[in-house]
Amino acid sequence: MTDTAITREERQPVLFLPHGGGPCFFMDWPGWDKMEAHLRSVAATLPRKPSAILVVSGHWETRVPTVTTAERHSLLYDYYGFPDHTYHLKYPAPGSPALAARVRSLLAQADIPSAEDDSRGLDHGVFIPFMLAFPEADIPIVELSLREDMNAAEEMRAGRALAPLRDENILIVATGMSYHNLRQFMTGDPATDAIARTFDTWLSRAVEAAPADRNQALLNWEQAPGARICHPREEHLLSIMIAAGAAGQDRGVRTYSDIVMGKALSGFRFG
């Protein structure tokens, strides 16, 4: 996975994309229009079409970082209680064993153990937002798992190891949700709505800080106001650690902001 020398302007950014609630964009569920529009705009903001995409979702955890190696992906309809047609959605993007091997090589150079999986499909944290962001499904995709021990520092270290991919025309995408307390999502409780807005403000300021300050703030995210109310378990936030690590010295900026079902949500871009 090499590319000719490129300019800084041609280097791919790193993205943290909200993936929505289940298959929300493909059913009658009001409130997700702004997020849908944001996801549909993503490809046009890139410096050029990526050769491949490395994506980290909040829906795959393993003991060590693991990459998909299949030439073709199945889909995991890992959501429950939605309309029947949402279990027949298709996203036939190819895989990339070459990129998977490159990812493992970069991790090994950083003394990070890894593994591979030739049968796991893409979960809905990948194919649902990508159906909007990259609807032609013609860009090869490799999915990378999160560590099941939820070690933020190790995820950021993995991101730093993978940063060279950006100069090889590989787009690194982290998907998740900047707020992910499903029980509170459905209640519309004004108290938790306010807590979500406070945490979202903190997160946006942290991401947009100078890189060294940004990384330190993100690693200490549990100290943020309302952190554990907004993320009782951090898997939907943890992928942003990989994004920040891969960003290097590139600043982050909030590219999406909305209130959905009373809760503040954001998306970010680095570089």
N, C-alpha and C positions, 0 to 999 in steps of 0.2 A: 504494500500500500504506500507507494511513493508518488510524488508529484514534482513537477518542475518548480524551480524557485519562484516564489510568489511575493507580492508586496503585502505590506500590512493591511492595505485596503481589501485585498483578496482573501485574507485569512478568514476562515469561518468563525462566527461568534459562538458562544455557548448560550443555550436557552434553558430557562425554567418555565415550562408551560403548564397551566392548569388543565387537567383532563376532564373536568366536569363530574357530574354525578351519574355513574353507570352510563347507559346509552342515551343520556338526556337530550342530545342534539338530534336524535332520530326518532322522536316520539313527541306527543303533545304534552310538553312540560314547560310552562311559561317561566320566564326569568333568566334563561340562559342565552338570550340573543346576543348580548354584548360579548360574552365569552366566545360564542360561535364566530362572530365577526372577527374577533382578534385572531383566533386560530386560522381562519380562512386567509388572513392577511400575511401569515408568517413567511411563506415562500418568497413573496415579493420583496421582503426586507433583507434577504440574504445577498451577499456580494456576487454569488454565482450559484448555479445548481450544484448541490453536493454530489460527490462521487458515491458516498454512502453515508448512513446515519448510525451513530452509536447512541442508543437510548437507554436510560435508566428509569425504571418505573417504581412507584411505591407498592407494587403488587407482586414482587418477586424477591424472596429472601433466601439466602443459602449460607452455609458455614463460611465459605470463602467466595470471593467474587467469581461469578460463573457467566460464561458467554454462550449464546446460542450459535450453533455451527451448521444448522440445516441450510440446504440450498433453497428450500421452500418452507414457508411457515404455515402451520395450522393456526387457528385462533382459539383463545380460551375465553369463553363467554362467562367470565367469573363475576357475574352480577346476578341478582336474584329477585324474582317477583315482577319483572318487567314484561311488556307486551311480547307476544310470540315472535313477531317479525324481527325484534331486536336480537334474536338468537340465530338469525339467518343473515346477518350483515357479513359482507365480504371485504377483505383487504389483501389482495394477492401479491403484495410486495415480495421480492426475492430476498433471500438471506445472502450472506457474504462470508464463507469460510475463510477467505483471505483476510478480511478485516478482523474476524474473530482471532485468528492467529496473531495478527499484529497487536491487538489489544493484550493478549496473553504475554507476548514478548515484551511490551512496554512495562507491564506489571512485574514481570520477572526481573527486569533491569532495576526496578525499585525494590526488589526483594519482597514482593507481595505475592503470596501463593494464589493460584487461581485454578479454575476448572472449566470444563465445557460440557454442554448438553446438546445433543443432536436431535432431540425429539420434542422439547418444550415449545409450545406455541406462543404467540404474542398475546399478552393479557390486554384487558380493556384499557389499562392505563397507557397503552401504546396505540392500538389500532383505532380506538374511538377518536382521540384528537388528531391522529395522522390522517384519518379519512377526510378531515377538513383541511389540515395544513398541507398535506401532500396527496391530493385526491387521485392523481394518476397512478399511484402505487408502483412507480417505476424506479424508485431509488432503493438500492439494497439496504437492508436493516439488520443490525445485530443488537440484541438486547443484552444488557449487563445487569446482573442481580445486585441487590443490596446485601450487606452482611447481616446475618440474623442477630448478631449481638448489638446492632444499632450503635456502633462506635463511630461517632461523628468525625473524630480526628483521623481515623483510618480511612473513612470515605473521602475526606478532603485530600489525604495523601495519595489515594488512588487517582483522584482527579488531576493532581499535579503530574503524576506519572503519565497520564493519558493526554496531556496538553499538546504534545507534538502532532497529534492527529489533526489538529486545526490547520496546520500548515500543509497537510496532505489532502486538503479539500474534504475532510470528514467533519460533518456537523455533529456536535455533541449536544444531546437534548436530555434534560432531566424533566420528568413529568411527575406531578403530584398535586397537592392542594395546599395553599398557604394557610388555610383553616381546615381542620378535619376532625371535628367532633360530631359524628353522625347523629347522636342522640339530641344534642343541642341544635343541630341544623334543622331538625324537624319541629322544634317547639316554638320558635319565634319569640323566645324569651328576651324582652328588651335588655335585661341585665347582661346576658351573654352576648347580645348583639353589640353592646358597648365594649365589652371585653375584647371581642373580635376586632373591632375597629382600632382599639388601642394596640393590640398585638400587631396588627397589619401595619400600623404607622411605625412601630418599632422595627419590624422586619424590613420595610422599605428603606428606612434610614440606615439600617445595618448594611444592606446590600449596596447602597449608593455611597457608602463611606470609602475612604482610601483603602486600597486592597488589604494592607496589613491590619487595619482596624476592622475592616469588614470580616476578615477571616476569624479574628479573635472574637468578635461579637457573635458570629454564627456558631462558633464552637461552644460558646456559653449561652446558647439560645434558651436554655431552661431558666435562666435568670431574668428573662424578659417578662414584662407584665402580662399575666394571664397565659403564660406559655403552656402550662399543663392543662388548662381548661380548653385551649384551642387545639392542643395536640395531646390527648391522653396517652396516645402511643405515637411515636414520631416518624413512622415509616413514610408518611406522605410529605414530610418536610425534609427528610434526610437526604433525598437526592440532590437538594440544593447545595449540599456540602461538596459533592463531586463537581457540580457546576462551578462553584467558587474556586475549587482547587484547579480545575482546568483553565479558569480565566486568567490565572497568573496575575500580572500587573494591570490587566484591563479592568476598567471601572464597570460597575453594574448600574443599570438603570431600570426603573419600573416601566414596563411597556403596556401593562394591562391593569386596570383597577375598576372594581365594580362592587356593588352590594347585591348578593344573591341570597334570597330567602332570609334577609336580615343580616347576613354575615359578610364582612369585608373580605374580598379575595383579590389577589394580585398575581401578576406574572412578571418575569424579569429577563433581561438580556445582559450578557457580559461581552464587551468588545463590539 
